[in-house]
Amino acid sequence: MPKIYEYFGLIFLFYSNDHLPIHVHVKSDDCESKYILEFQDGKLVDIIQLKTKSPLNERQNRDSLKFINKYHKQISVKWHAFFVLHKSPKCRKITTKIK
């Protein structure tokens, strides 16, 4: 389960047995949400939150969406590196709040 980002208490990660489409899991304490990144012609066109048993709260969800929107290219690169090239991504701690 490679952790790819830490952002103000939110942990962004992949599960090692994941599958397409490109998506990222976001955890905080015992809550977790899953977001699919939809690309068309190499551009992000949508972020779809899937229903989970214990989703993030409204603020955490909003922060996760802002984060994914800003870092979607890097998330996609890390996805490709991990699932296609079989390279372990490094976790990056982001300490600047996204506005």
Jmol script that loads the backbone (N, CA, C; Angstrom):
load data "model"
ATOM      1  N   MET A   1       0.849  -1.169   0.000  1.00  0.00           N
ATOM      2  CA  MET A   1       0.000   0.000   0.000  1.00  0.00           C
ATOM      3  C   MET A   1       0.899   1.239   0.000  1.00  0.00           C
ATOM      4  N   PRO A   2       1.319   1.701  -1.174  1.00  0.00           N
ATOM      5  CA  PRO A   2       2.193   2.868  -1.205  1.00  0.00           C
ATOM      6  C   PRO A   2       1.467   4.167  -0.889  1.00  0.00           C
ATOM      7  N   LYS A   3       2.003   4.865   0.094  1.00  0.00           N
ATOM      8  CA  LYS A   3       1.510   6.187   0.464  1.00  0.00           C
ATOM      9  C   LYS A   3       2.217   7.177  -0.463  1.00  0.00           C
ATOM     10  N   ILE A   4       1.458   8.035  -1.136  1.00  0.00           N
ATOM     11  CA  ILE A   4       2.081   8.943  -2.096  1.00  0.00           C
ATOM     12  C   ILE A   4       2.128  10.399  -1.623  1.00  0.00           C
ATOM     13  N   TYR A   5       1.166  10.803  -0.789  1.00  0.00           N
ATOM     14  CA  TYR A   5       1.159  12.163  -0.260  1.00  0.00           C
ATOM     15  C   TYR A   5       0.598  12.182   1.154  1.00  0.00           C
ATOM     16  N   GLU A   6       1.083  13.143   1.930  1.00  0.00           N
ATOM     17  CA  GLU A   6       0.484  13.515   3.216  1.00  0.00           C
ATOM     18  C   GLU A   6       0.140  14.990   3.107  1.00  0.00           C
ATOM     19  N   TYR A   7      -1.078  15.328   3.528  1.00  0.00           N
ATOM     20  CA  TYR A   7      -1.526  16.711   3.418  1.00  0.00           C
ATOM     21  C   TYR A   7      -2.463  17.034   4.571  1.00  0.00           C
ATOM     22  N   PHE A   8      -1.951  17.696   5.589  1.00  0.00           N
ATOM     23  CA  PHE A   8      -2.743  18.149   6.726  1.00  0.00           C
ATOM     24  C   PHE A   8      -3.667  17.065   7.276  1.00  0.00           C
ATOM     25  N   GLY A   9      -3.098  15.911   7.586  1.00  0.00           N
ATOM     26  CA  GLY A   9      -3.860  14.812   8.180  1.00  0.00           C
ATOM     27  C   GLY A   9      -4.508  13.875   7.185  1.00  0.00           C
ATOM     28  N   LEU A  10      -4.450  14.193   5.918  1.00  0.00           N
ATOM     29  CA  LEU A  10      -4.989  13.325   4.871  1.00  0.00           C
ATOM     30  C   LEU A  10      -3.843  12.514   4.268  1.00  0.00           C
ATOM     31  N   ILE A  11      -4.055  11.229   4.097  1.00  0.00           N
ATOM     32  CA  ILE A  11      -3.069  10.334   3.505  1.00  0.00           C
ATOM     33  C   ILE A  11      -3.608   9.886   2.150  1.00  0.00           C
ATOM     34  N   PHE A  12      -2.863  10.158   1.092  1.00  0.00           N
ATOM     35  CA  PHE A  12      -3.221   9.761  -0.268  1.00  0.00           C
ATOM     36  C   PHE A  12      -2.408   8.526  -0.609  1.00  0.00           C
ATOM     37  N   LEU A  13      -3.096   7.468  -1.084  1.00  0.00           N
ATOM     38  CA  LEU A  13      -2.389   6.212  -1.308  1.00  0.00           C
ATOM     39  C   LEU A  13      -3.029   5.387  -2.403  1.00  0.00           C
ATOM     40  N   PHE A  14      -2.260   4.387  -2.846  1.00  0.00           N
ATOM     41  CA  PHE A  14      -2.758   3.350  -3.746  1.00  0.00           C
ATOM     42  C   PHE A  14      -2.758   2.051  -2.965  1.00  0.00           C
ATOM     43  N   TYR A  15      -3.612   1.140  -3.329  1.00  0.00           N
ATOM     44  CA  TYR A  15      -3.515  -0.230  -2.813  1.00  0.00           C
ATOM     45  C   TYR A  15      -2.726  -1.036  -3.841  1.00  0.00           C
ATOM     46  N   SER A  16      -1.867  -1.905  -3.375  1.00  0.00           N
ATOM     47  CA  SER A  16      -0.955  -2.605  -4.279  1.00  0.00           C
ATOM     48  C   SER A  16      -1.672  -3.520  -5.267  1.00  0.00           C
ATOM     49  N   ASN A  17      -2.903  -3.911  -4.983  1.00  0.00           N
ATOM     50  CA  ASN A  17      -3.644  -4.779  -5.909  1.00  0.00           C
ATOM     51  C   ASN A  17      -4.709  -3.997  -6.685  1.00  0.00           C
ATOM     52  N   ASP A  18      -4.538  -2.678  -6.800  1.00  0.00           N
ATOM     53  CA  ASP A  18      -5.526  -1.840  -7.482  1.00  0.00           C
ATOM     54  C   ASP A  18      -5.529  -2.074  -8.989  1.00  0.00           C
ATOM     55  N   HIS A  19      -6.429  -1.424  -9.648  1.00  0.00           N
ATOM     56  CA  HIS A  19      -6.714  -1.654 -11.059  1.00  0.00           C
ATOM     57  C   HIS A  19      -7.135  -0.334 -11.693  1.00  0.00           C
ATOM     58  N   LEU A  20      -7.212  -0.321 -13.006  1.00  0.00           N
ATOM     59  CA  LEU A  20      -7.744   0.846 -13.703  1.00  0.00           C
ATOM     60  C   LEU A  20      -9.225   0.987 -13.403  1.00  0.00           C
ATOM     61  N   PRO A  21      -9.788   2.157 -13.487  1.00  0.00           N
ATOM     62  CA  PRO A  21      -9.203   3.414 -13.909  1.00  0.00           C
ATOM     63  C   PRO A  21      -8.298   4.005 -12.834  1.00  0.00           C
ATOM     64  N   ILE A  22      -7.522   5.003 -13.235  1.00  0.00           N
ATOM     65  CA  ILE A  22      -6.635   5.667 -12.273  1.00  0.00           C
ATOM     66  C   ILE A  22      -7.486   6.240 -11.155  1.00  0.00           C
ATOM     67  N   HIS A  23      -7.128   5.907  -9.941  1.00  0.00           N
ATOM     68  CA  HIS A  23      -7.847   6.434  -8.780  1.00  0.00           C
ATOM     69  C   HIS A  23      -6.899   6.492  -7.590  1.00  0.00           C
ATOM     70  N   VAL A  24      -7.321   7.224  -6.588  1.00  0.00           N
ATOM     71  CA  VAL A  24      -6.519   7.382  -5.379  1.00  0.00           C
ATOM     72  C   VAL A  24      -7.444   7.237  -4.174  1.00  0.00           C
ATOM     73  N   HIS A  25      -6.921   6.619  -3.126  1.00  0.00           N
ATOM     74  CA  HIS A  25      -7.635   6.489  -1.862  1.00  0.00           C
ATOM     75  C   HIS A  25      -7.114   7.573  -0.929  1.00  0.00           C
ATOM     76  N   VAL A  26      -8.009   8.154  -0.149  1.00  0.00           N
ATOM     77  CA  VAL A  26      -7.621   9.184   0.811  1.00  0.00           C
ATOM     78  C   VAL A  26      -8.155   8.763   2.166  1.00  0.00           C
ATOM     79  N   LYS A  27      -7.227   8.681   3.139  1.00  0.00           N
ATOM     80  CA  LYS A  27      -7.587   8.241   4.482  1.00  0.00           C
ATOM     81  C   LYS A  27      -7.305   9.329   5.508  1.00  0.00           C
ATOM     82  N   SER A  28      -8.099   9.303   6.542  1.00  0.00           N
ATOM     83  CA  SER A  28      -7.879  10.124   7.726  1.00  0.00           C
ATOM     84  C   SER A  28      -8.515   9.371   8.890  1.00  0.00           C
ATOM     85  N   ASP A  29      -7.700   9.002   9.852  1.00  0.00           N
ATOM     86  CA  ASP A  29      -8.159   8.184  10.971  1.00  0.00           C
ATOM     87  C   ASP A  29      -8.833   6.920  10.430  1.00  0.00           C
ATOM     88  N   ASP A  30     -10.085   6.670  10.792  1.00  0.00           N
ATOM     89  CA  ASP A  30     -10.789   5.466  10.343  1.00  0.00           C
ATOM     90  C   ASP A  30     -11.678   5.715   9.126  1.00  0.00           C
ATOM     91  N   CYS A  31     -11.559   6.883   8.524  1.00  0.00           N
ATOM     92  CA  CYS A  31     -12.380   7.225   7.363  1.00  0.00           C
ATOM     93  C   CYS A  31     -11.554   7.102   6.086  1.00  0.00           C
ATOM     94  N   GLU A  32     -12.242   6.771   4.998  1.00  0.00           N
ATOM     95  CA  GLU A  32     -11.559   6.644   3.714  1.00  0.00           C
ATOM     96  C   GLU A  32     -12.526   6.927   2.573  1.00  0.00           C
ATOM     97  N   SER A  33     -12.036   7.674   1.595  1.00  0.00           N
ATOM     98  CA  SER A  33     -12.792   7.924   0.370  1.00  0.00           C
ATOM     99  C   SER A  33     -11.928   7.537  -0.813  1.00  0.00           C
ATOM    100  N   LYS A  34     -12.587   7.262  -1.929  1.00  0.00           N
ATOM    101  CA  LYS A  34     -11.902   6.836  -3.151  1.00  0.00           C
ATOM    102  C   LYS A  34     -12.335   7.759  -4.276  1.00  0.00           C
ATOM    103  N   TYR A  35     -11.351   8.237  -5.049  1.00  0.00           N
ATOM    104  CA  TYR A  35     -11.620   9.191  -6.112  1.00  0.00           C
ATOM    105  C   TYR A  35     -11.046   8.678  -7.433  1.00  0.00           C
ATOM    106  N   ILE A  36     -11.886   8.620  -8.457  1.00  0.00           N
ATOM    107  CA  ILE A  36     -11.454   8.257  -9.796  1.00  0.00           C
ATOM    108  C   ILE A  36     -11.086   9.537 -10.543  1.00  0.00           C
ATOM    109  N   LEU A  37      -9.964   9.500 -11.224  1.00  0.00           N
ATOM    110  CA  LEU A  37      -9.530  10.629 -12.045  1.00  0.00           C
ATOM    111  C   LEU A  37      -9.854  10.291 -13.492  1.00  0.00           C
ATOM    112  N   GLU A  38     -10.740  11.073 -14.089  1.00  0.00           N
ATOM    113  CA  GLU A  38     -11.126  10.848 -15.480  1.00  0.00           C
ATOM    114  C   GLU A  38     -10.354  11.798 -16.386  1.00  0.00           C
ATOM    115  N   PHE A  39      -9.630  11.221 -17.332  1.00  0.00           N
ATOM    116  CA  PHE A  39      -8.846  12.003 -18.282  1.00  0.00           C
ATOM    117  C   PHE A  39      -9.425  11.828 -19.677  1.00  0.00           C
ATOM    118  N   GLN A  40      -9.327  12.894 -20.461  1.00  0.00           N
ATOM    119  CA  GLN A  40      -9.701  12.829 -21.868  1.00  0.00           C
ATOM    120  C   GLN A  40      -8.650  13.626 -22.633  1.00  0.00           C
ATOM    121  N   ASP A  41      -8.018  12.980 -23.585  1.00  0.00           N
ATOM    122  CA  ASP A  41      -6.935  13.601 -24.351  1.00  0.00           C
ATOM    123  C   ASP A  41      -5.854  14.158 -23.431  1.00  0.00           C
ATOM    124  N   GLY A  42      -5.551  13.423 -22.351  1.00  0.00           N
ATOM    125  CA  GLY A  42      -4.488  13.813 -21.435  1.00  0.00           C
ATOM    126  C   GLY A  42      -4.846  14.905 -20.446  1.00  0.00           C
ATOM    127  N   LYS A  43      -6.089  15.371 -20.476  1.00  0.00           N
ATOM    128  CA  LYS A  43      -6.517  16.436 -19.561  1.00  0.00           C
ATOM    129  C   LYS A  43      -7.535  15.880 -18.572  1.00  0.00           C
ATOM    130  N   LEU A  44      -7.432  16.354 -17.327  1.00  0.00           N
ATOM    131  CA  LEU A  44      -8.397  15.950 -16.305  1.00  0.00           C
ATOM    132  C   LEU A  44      -9.736  16.578 -16.625  1.00  0.00           C
ATOM    133  N   VAL A  45     -10.774  15.741 -16.748  1.00  0.00           N
ATOM    134  CA  VAL A  45     -12.108  16.263 -17.041  1.00  0.00           C
ATOM    135  C   VAL A  45     -13.066  16.085 -15.877  1.00  0.00           C
ATOM    136  N   ASP A  46     -12.748  15.160 -14.954  1.00  0.00           N
ATOM    137  CA  ASP A  46     -13.650  14.943 -13.825  1.00  0.00           C
ATOM    138  C   ASP A  46     -12.937  14.175 -12.718  1.00  0.00           C
ATOM    139  N   ILE A  47     -13.382  14.408 -11.501  1.00  0.00           N
ATOM    140  CA  ILE A  47     -12.965  13.637 -10.330  1.00  0.00           C
ATOM    141  C   ILE A  47     -14.244  13.077  -9.728  1.00  0.00           C
ATOM    142  N   ILE A  48     -14.334  11.761  -9.686  1.00  0.00           N
ATOM    143  CA  ILE A  48     -15.555  11.119  -9.221  1.00  0.00           C
ATOM    144  C   ILE A  48     -15.292  10.456  -7.876  1.00  0.00           C
ATOM    145  N   GLN A  49     -16.048  10.854  -6.863  1.00  0.00           N
ATOM    146  CA  GLN A  49     -15.928  10.230  -5.556  1.00  0.00           C
ATOM    147  C   GLN A  49     -16.853   9.018  -5.511  1.00  0.00           C
ATOM    148  N   LEU A  50     -16.280   7.874  -5.189  1.00  0.00           N
ATOM    149  CA  LEU A  50     -17.079   6.657  -5.061  1.00  0.00           C
ATOM    150  C   LEU A  50     -17.579   6.517  -3.631  1.00  0.00           C
ATOM    151  N   LYS A  51     -18.706   5.866  -3.471  1.00  0.00           N
ATOM    152  CA  LYS A  51     -19.259   5.620  -2.138  1.00  0.00           C
ATOM    153  C   LYS A  51     -18.394   4.594  -1.404  1.00  0.00           C
ATOM    154  N   THR A  52     -18.124   4.873  -0.144  1.00  0.00           N
ATOM    155  CA  THR A  52     -17.363   3.961   0.715  1.00  0.00           C
ATOM    156  C   THR A  52     -18.095   3.808   2.038  1.00  0.00           C
ATOM    157  N   LYS A  53     -17.696   2.813   2.819  1.00  0.00           N
ATOM    158  CA  LYS A  53     -18.366   2.550   4.103  1.00  0.00           C
ATOM    159  C   LYS A  53     -18.250   3.720   5.066  1.00  0.00           C
ATOM    160  N   SER A  54     -17.054   4.262   5.207  1.00  0.00           N
ATOM    161  CA  SER A  54     -16.806   5.360   6.152  1.00  0.00           C
ATOM    162  C   SER A  54     -16.115   6.507   5.433  1.00  0.00           C
ATOM    163  N   PRO A  55     -16.876   7.302   4.667  1.00  0.00           N
ATOM    164  CA  PRO A  55     -16.240   8.360   3.872  1.00  0.00           C
ATOM    165  C   PRO A  55     -15.699   9.498   4.741  1.00  0.00           C
ATOM    166  N   LEU A  56     -14.809  10.250   4.141  1.00  0.00           N
ATOM    167  CA  LEU A  56     -14.282  11.442   4.793  1.00  0.00           C
ATOM    168  C   LEU A  56     -15.416  12.429   5.049  1.00  0.00           C
ATOM    169  N   ASN A  57     -15.223  13.290   6.029  1.00  0.00           N
ATOM    170  CA  ASN A  57     -16.253  14.297   6.295  1.00  0.00           C
ATOM    171  C   ASN A  57     -16.216  15.371   5.202  1.00  0.00           C
ATOM    172  N   GLU A  58     -17.155  16.286   5.244  1.00  0.00           N
ATOM    173  CA  GLU A  58     -17.324  17.282   4.186  1.00  0.00           C
ATOM    174  C   GLU A  58     -16.068  18.136   3.979  1.00  0.00           C
ATOM    175  N   ARG A  59     -15.465  18.603   5.054  1.00  0.00           N
ATOM    176  CA  ARG A  59     -14.253  19.424   4.946  1.00  0.00           C
ATOM    177  C   ARG A  59     -13.106  18.622   4.354  1.00  0.00           C
ATOM    178  N   GLN A  60     -12.923  17.388   4.843  1.00  0.00           N
ATOM    179  CA  GLN A  60     -11.850  16.533   4.327  1.00  0.00           C
ATOM    180  C   GLN A  60     -12.075  16.211   2.845  1.00  0.00           C
ATOM    181  N   ASN A  61     -13.326  15.979   2.473  1.00  0.00           N
ATOM    182  CA  ASN A  61     -13.654  15.710   1.077  1.00  0.00           C
ATOM    183  C   ASN A  61     -13.323  16.925   0.212  1.00  0.00           C
ATOM    184  N   ARG A  62     -13.698  18.090   0.663  1.00  0.00           N
ATOM    185  CA  ARG A  62     -13.422  19.327  -0.067  1.00  0.00           C
ATOM    186  C   ARG A  62     -11.906  19.528  -0.225  1.00  0.00           C
ATOM    187  N   ASP A  63     -11.153  19.310   0.870  1.00  0.00           N
ATOM    188  CA  ASP A  63      -9.700  19.439   0.812  1.00  0.00           C
ATOM    189  C   ASP A  63      -9.080  18.397  -0.121  1.00  0.00           C
ATOM    190  N   SER A  64      -9.617  17.182  -0.097  1.00  0.00           N
ATOM    191  CA  SER A  64      -9.118  16.117  -0.976  1.00  0.00           C
ATOM    192  C   SER A  64      -9.336  16.473  -2.439  1.00  0.00           C
ATOM    193  N   LEU A  65     -10.514  16.983  -2.763  1.00  0.00           N
ATOM    194  CA  LEU A  65     -10.820  17.365  -4.147  1.00  0.00           C
ATOM    195  C   LEU A  65      -9.917  18.502  -4.620  1.00  0.00           C
ATOM    196  N   LYS A  66      -9.677  19.489  -3.767  1.00  0.00           N
ATOM    197  CA  LYS A  66      -8.760  20.582  -4.121  1.00  0.00           C
ATOM    198  C   LYS A  66      -7.360  20.032  -4.380  1.00  0.00           C
ATOM    199  N   PHE A  67      -6.920  19.134  -3.494  1.00  0.00           N
ATOM    200  CA  PHE A  67      -5.595  18.550  -3.612  1.00  0.00           C
ATOM    201  C   PHE A  67      -5.473  17.753  -4.913  1.00  0.00           C
ATOM    202  N   ILE A  68      -6.432  16.895  -5.165  1.00  0.00           N
ATOM    203  CA  ILE A  68      -6.393  16.058  -6.370  1.00  0.00           C
ATOM    204  C   ILE A  68      -6.435  16.928  -7.621  1.00  0.00           C
ATOM    205  N   ASN A  69      -7.254  17.962  -7.597  1.00  0.00           N
ATOM    206  CA  ASN A  69      -7.329  18.863  -8.740  1.00  0.00           C
ATOM    207  C   ASN A  69      -5.974  19.513  -9.015  1.00  0.00           C
ATOM    208  N   LYS A  70      -5.274  19.911  -7.970  1.00  0.00           N
ATOM    209  CA  LYS A  70      -3.965  20.557  -8.128  1.00  0.00           C
ATOM    210  C   LYS A  70      -2.872  19.559  -8.507  1.00  0.00           C
ATOM    211  N   TYR A  71      -2.877  18.363  -7.925  1.00  0.00           N
ATOM    212  CA  TYR A  71      -1.792  17.395  -8.104  1.00  0.00           C
ATOM    213  C   TYR A  71      -2.165  16.214  -9.001  1.00  0.00           C
ATOM    214  N   HIS A  72      -3.203  16.342  -9.815  1.00  0.00           N
ATOM    215  CA  HIS A  72      -3.655  15.205 -10.626  1.00  0.00           C
ATOM    216  C   HIS A  72      -2.578  14.681 -11.573  1.00  0.00           C
ATOM    217  N   LYS A  73      -1.767  15.551 -12.136  1.00  0.00           N
ATOM    218  CA  LYS A  73      -0.715  15.091 -13.051  1.00  0.00           C
ATOM    219  C   LYS A  73       0.303  14.230 -12.309  1.00  0.00           C
ATOM    220  N   GLN A  74       0.714  14.689 -11.129  1.00  0.00           N
ATOM    221  CA  GLN A  74       1.687  13.944 -10.338  1.00  0.00           C
ATOM    222  C   GLN A  74       1.106  12.622  -9.849  1.00  0.00           C
ATOM    223  N   ILE A  75      -0.176  12.618  -9.489  1.00  0.00           N
ATOM    224  CA  ILE A  75      -0.829  11.372  -9.066  1.00  0.00           C
ATOM    225  C   ILE A  75      -0.835  10.376 -10.225  1.00  0.00           C
ATOM    226  N   SER A  76      -1.142  10.863 -11.411  1.00  0.00           N
ATOM    227  CA  SER A  76      -1.158  10.000 -12.593  1.00  0.00           C
ATOM    228  C   SER A  76       0.237   9.441 -12.890  1.00  0.00           C
ATOM    229  N   VAL A  77       1.253  10.269 -12.764  1.00  0.00           N
ATOM    230  CA  VAL A  77       2.639   9.822 -12.983  1.00  0.00           C
ATOM    231  C   VAL A  77       3.010   8.756 -11.953  1.00  0.00           C
ATOM    232  N   LYS A  78       2.649   8.977 -10.702  1.00  0.00           N
ATOM    233  CA  LYS A  78       2.948   7.996  -9.650  1.00  0.00           C
ATOM    234  C   LYS A  78       2.185   6.691  -9.891  1.00  0.00           C
ATOM    235  N   TRP A  79       0.946   6.778 -10.372  1.00  0.00           N
ATOM    236  CA  TRP A  79       0.160   5.590 -10.708  1.00  0.00           C
ATOM    237  C   TRP A  79       0.889   4.770 -11.766  1.00  0.00           C
ATOM    238  N   HIS A  80       1.286   5.444 -12.835  1.00  0.00           N
ATOM    239  CA  HIS A  80       1.983   4.775 -13.936  1.00  0.00           C
ATOM    240  C   HIS A  80       3.295   4.152 -13.453  1.00  0.00           C
ATOM    241  N   ALA A  81       4.051   4.902 -12.675  1.00  0.00           N
ATOM    242  CA  ALA A  81       5.333   4.388 -12.169  1.00  0.00           C
ATOM    243  C   ALA A  81       5.121   3.135 -11.319  1.00  0.00           C
ATOM    244  N   PHE A  82       4.098   3.144 -10.481  1.00  0.00           N
ATOM    245  CA  PHE A  82       3.872   2.011  -9.579  1.00  0.00           C
ATOM    246  C   PHE A  82       3.267   0.809 -10.295  1.00  0.00           C
ATOM    247  N   PHE A  83       2.192   1.022 -11.034  1.00  0.00           N
ATOM    248  CA  PHE A  83       1.463  -0.114 -11.610  1.00  0.00           C
ATOM    249  C   PHE A  83       2.001  -0.597 -12.955  1.00  0.00           C
ATOM    250  N   VAL A  84       2.667   0.273 -13.701  1.00  0.00           N
ATOM    251  CA  VAL A  84       3.190  -0.137 -15.002  1.00  0.00           C
ATOM    252  C   VAL A  84       4.686  -0.428 -14.928  1.00  0.00           C
ATOM    253  N   LEU A  85       5.440   0.488 -14.308  1.00  0.00           N
ATOM    254  CA  LEU A  85       6.896   0.328 -14.242  1.00  0.00           C
ATOM    255  C   LEU A  85       7.365  -0.425 -12.999  1.00  0.00           C
ATOM    256  N   HIS A  86       6.447  -0.670 -12.067  1.00  0.00           N
ATOM    257  CA  HIS A  86       6.736  -1.404 -10.819  1.00  0.00           C
ATOM    258  C   HIS A  86       7.826  -0.733  -9.986  1.00  0.00           C
ATOM    259  N   LYS A  87       7.748   0.599  -9.917  1.00  0.00           N
ATOM    260  CA  LYS A  87       8.657   1.389  -9.091  1.00  0.00           C
ATOM    261  C   LYS A  87       7.880   1.937  -7.907  1.00  0.00           C
ATOM    262  N   SER A  88       8.479   1.870  -6.739  1.00  0.00           N
ATOM    263  CA  SER A  88       7.815   2.379  -5.538  1.00  0.00           C
ATOM    264  C   SER A  88       7.862   3.903  -5.515  1.00  0.00           C
ATOM    265  N   PRO A  89       6.702   4.548  -5.416  1.00  0.00           N
ATOM    266  CA  PRO A  89       6.697   6.012  -5.359  1.00  0.00           C
ATOM    267  C   PRO A  89       7.142   6.511  -3.989  1.00  0.00           C
ATOM    268  N   LYS A  90       7.750   7.672  -3.979  1.00  0.00           N
ATOM    269  CA  LYS A  90       8.133   8.293  -2.717  1.00  0.00           C
ATOM    270  C   LYS A  90       6.967   9.125  -2.209  1.00  0.00           C
ATOM    271  N   CYS A  91       6.801   9.104  -0.901  1.00  0.00           N
ATOM    272  CA  CYS A  91       5.755   9.900  -0.282  1.00  0.00           C
ATOM    273  C   CYS A  91       6.260  11.334  -0.127  1.00  0.00           C
ATOM    274  N   ARG A  92       5.420  12.273  -0.456  1.00  0.00           N
ATOM    275  CA  ARG A  92       5.761  13.688  -0.321  1.00  0.00           C
ATOM    276  C   ARG A  92       4.784  14.327   0.660  1.00  0.00           C
ATOM    277  N   LYS A  93       5.325  15.028   1.636  1.00  0.00           N
ATOM    278  CA  LYS A  93       4.491  15.740   2.605  1.00  0.00           C
ATOM    279  C   LYS A  93       4.310  17.164   2.119  1.00  0.00           C
ATOM    280  N   ILE A  94       3.068  17.555   1.901  1.00  0.00           N
ATOM    281  CA  ILE A  94       2.731  18.893   1.433  1.00  0.00           C
ATOM    282  C   ILE A  94       2.331  19.730   2.653  1.00  0.00           C
ATOM    283  N   THR A  95       3.040  20.821   2.882  1.00  0.00           N
ATOM    284  CA  THR A  95       2.805  21.642   4.076  1.00  0.00           C
ATOM    285  C   THR A  95       2.249  23.020   3.761  1.00  0.00           C
ATOM    286  N   THR A  96       1.942  23.261   2.496  1.00  0.00           N
ATOM    287  CA  THR A  96       1.355  24.537   2.096  1.00  0.00           C
ATOM    288  C   THR A  96      -0.117  24.297   1.785  1.00  0.00           C
ATOM    289  N   LYS A  97      -0.972  25.065   2.431  1.00  0.00           N
ATOM    290  CA  LYS A  97      -2.416  24.918   2.244  1.00  0.00           C
ATOM    291  C   LYS A  97      -2.818  25.354   0.839  1.00  0.00           C
ATOM    292  N   ILE A  98      -3.654  24.554   0.195  1.00  0.00           N
ATOM    293  CA  ILE A  98      -4.167  24.869  -1.137  1.00  0.00           C
ATOM    294  C   ILE A  98      -5.390  25.761  -0.973  1.00  0.00           C
ATOM    295  N   LYS A  99      -5.413  26.844  -1.723  1.00  0.00           N
ATOM    296  CA  LYS A  99      -6.537  27.787  -1.611  1.00  0.00           C
ATOM    297  C   LYS A  99      -7.544  27.581  -2.696  1.00  0.00           C
TER     298      LYS A  99
END
end "model"
wireframe off; spacefill off
backbone 0.3
color backbone group
